Amino acid sequence: MTTISLRTAPLRGGLTLPYAEAGYGGTPVVFVHALADSWWSFEPLLRRLPVSLHGYAPTQRGHGDADRPAEGYGPEDFAADLVDFLDTVGIDRAILVGSSSGGVPARIVAGSHPDRIAGLVLLGTPAALADKPAMAGLREAVDGLSDPVPRAFVEDLMSGMVAGQVAPGLIETMLEQSLKVPAHVWKETLHGLLEADLPATLAGILVPTLVIWGDQDGFLPRSDQQTILDAIHGARLITYEGVGHVVHWEQPERVIADLVEFAARTAPAGSAGAAGTP
């Protein structure tokens, strides 16, 4: 198992984001978590990183133990933080791995800063959200939240995330991380995702892109992933049979293997840019 170090990144705008780092000297890989998650979402991957990869997993604003500004929770805000994070920790060029809604700021950065991004990996990421039937009910439930966010709400939401077995204690850890998120962050982040033109954020992405999707994903149909493939020239899909929405919780070893193969083709060790710790 790879050792995980916990650090903090003070961004230019004054926010401080905690992040986990694992590995040394390999291709920089930056993991971007979804709404209500934190760096802990990628702990199963960070623990398994080979020497060829150098992993970074920041916790986004408003989440986990990161700073919680009163506003600024749209996809573009998270994308700007991601670029600032690359600058702060000294990453010239990296592979971005976005999980679920975390793939939205990741692909915004991939499209707007292709000089900084060697490749893009999308794990169960939606092409769009406003068109999904379940989103109306979720928005209504989130709009009704107040602090402290009820545990029952988070448990119900998370119940549909996986289709198979996950590591003992992981679901409980992620429940605890989700309960750290204030109600206003839930609301503003979800509103930002639903009100943004998400299909437009797929335009202009020229970096190599890998799409990984579980065929038991109860949130995203196969057609949604096809939209991503149609929009990003050369994008490749790998389908995990019998796996649910959060593929890296259920199949971390396989995700790592696919990530290693992707990195070897797109950014061999040392070619994705230097990284330093402030």
N, C-alpha and C positions, 0 to 999 in steps of 0.2 A: 504493500500500500504506500502511496506517495504521501509525504508530509504536507499538511495544509497550514499555511501561515496566514494570520489575520492582520490586516493593515488598514490604514485610513488614507483617503485621497482628498486633500483640500482643493476644490475646484476654483477656477478663476472668479466665478460669480459669488463666492463666499460659502457655498454649500460644502459640507464634508460627507463623503460617502465611504462607508466601510467596504472592504473587499477582501476576498480570499484569494490567495495565490498558491499555486502548486507547480513544482517542476522548475528547472533551471536550464537556460541555454537553448531550448528547442524553439520551434515555431510558436510565436505568440498567438494564443487563442483566447478571445474575450467572450464570456458567456453572459447573455442578457435575459433576465428572468421576466416572468409574466406578472400581471396584476395580482397584488396581494402576496406574492412570493418574496424571496430574498436570495442572497447568495447560497443559502442552504439548499435551495432546489437543485443545485449542481454538485452537492457534496458527493453523491455516488459516482459522478464522473471525475471530479478532481482527485478522489482517492485512487482512481485507476489510471491516471495519466502516465503514459510511457515517457521515457527520456526525450523522445522526439518532439514533445509538445510542452509548452509553458503556459499554464492556465491562469486566467484572471476572471474573477466573478464578482463584479460590483453589486452592491445593494442599491437600488434606485431611490431617488428622493421620495420621501413620504413612507417608505417601506422599512421593515425590520428596524435596525438601529440607525438608519440614515437620518439626516436632517429633514425636517418637515416644514417647508415653507407654506405660507397661507394659500398660495396659488401657483400655477405653472405646472399642470399635469396633463398637457396634451402630448400627443406623439412627438411633435417637434421639440417640445421641452426635454423629453427624455433623450431624444436623439442628440440635442446640443450637449447635454450632460455627458453623453457617451464620447463625443469628440473631445470634450474637456478632459475626460478621464484618460483617454489615450495620451493626451499631451502631458497630463500631470504625472503619470507613472512612466513616461518615457517610451511609449510604444510608437514606433514610426509607421508600422504596417502590421496588420493582424488579420486573422480569420475571425469573423463574427459568427457566433452561434446563438440564435434567438429561439426561445421556447414560447409557444403559444403567442399571446399578445406581445411578448418581448421581441418577437420577430419583426414587429412593425417599426420601432425605432431602429432596429438593426438594419432593416432594408432601406430605411430613409438614409442612414449614414452610408450604406454601400452605394446608393445611387448618387449621393451628393458629394462624397469624398472617395472616389475610386482610387485615388493615389494612396489612401491610407488603408484600404481594405484588399487583402489578397484573395479572399473568398468568403462566401456567405452560406451558412447552414441554417435551415429553417426546420425546427422540430415541432410538428403539429401546429403550424402557424396558419391563421385564417387569411384568405385572400380578401375577404370582406366580413363584416360582422352585422351591420344593420339589416342585412337580408336574412339573417338566421331567425327562425321562428321563436327560439328560446330567449332571444335577446330582449324582447318586449317584457317578458315576465321578470327577467333578471334586472332590467333597468328599474322596474317598479319596486322590486324588493330592495335594491340598493338605494333608491331614492328615499325609502322609508327607514333607512338605518340612522341610528344615533349612537353616540358613545356611551358606554362601551359596546362595541359590535357584538351581537349575541353569538355565542359559540354554536348554537343550533343552526344559524344561518350558514356559517362557514362549513360545518359538517355536511349539511345538505348539498352545498355547492361542490364540495370535494368528493362526495360519494360517487359521482359519475366520471371522475378523472382517470381511473385505471380500470383495466379489465382483468388483470391477473395479479400475481403476487408481487409485493415490493419488500424492500429490506425492513426488518422489524424496527419499529420506532420512527420510520421516516414520515408516515402520515401524521403522527402525533406532533412531530417537529414542525411540519409544514402548517398544521393547524395553529400551533402556537405563534408561528411567524405571521400568519394571516391575521390573527387577533391583535397584533401590534399595529396594524394599519388603521389610522383614524377614519371615521365615517366620511369626512369630507374628501379624503384621498380616494377612497372607494368611488365616491360619486363623481368627482372631477375626472379621474382617470377613465372610468367607464364612459362618461359623457364624451370625453375627448376621442375615444376609440369609435364610438357610435356616430359621432357627428363629423368626423374626418372622412375624406374621400380615400378610403383605404386602397381600392384598386389603383388609384393614381400613384400611390407610393411604390407600386411595382414597376412603374415606367422608368426607363433610363438606367436600369441596373445592367452593367456590362461585365461585372466580375463573375468568375465561376460560382455556380450556385447548386447546392445539394438540398433537396427536399426530402425529409423523412416523415412518414405518416403511418399511424397504426390503423389497420382496417376495422378495428372495433371502436374507433373514435366516435363517441356519441354526440360530439359537438360539430365536427367538420366532416362533410361528405366527400367522397372521392372527387366529385365535380369541382369542389372548392379548390382542391389541390391542383386540378387540371388548369384552373384559371391562372395559378401561379406559373405553371409550366409554359402556358401559352404566352404569358407576358414577359418572361425572362428568357431571352435567347440562350439555348444550350443548357438550361436547367435540367437536372436529372432527378427522378423520383425513385426512392427506395421505400417499398411498402413492407411494414412489419405485420405479418399475419397474426391474428389473435391478440393484438396489443391495443390498448386504449389511447386516450388523448395525450398523456404525459409519457412519451415513449422512453425517456431517459430515466424514469423511475423504475419502469418495469424491465427494461433491457439495457442497463448501463454498459455492460461488456460489449454488446453489439454496437451500441452508439459509438463507443470509443474506437472500436475496430473500423467502423465506417468513417469516422472522423480522421483517424490515422491515414487511411487510404486516400481520403480526399486531400488532406494536407500534403501528402507525398506527391500528388499529381499537380497541385496548384501552388504550393509554397513549401518547397523542400527546406529542411532545417537550416536556419540561418538566413534564408532569403526573404523572410517576411518582415525584417526590420529589427533593430535592436530594441531591447527593453531594459529599463533600469528602475530601481526602487528609490523614491524620493527620500 
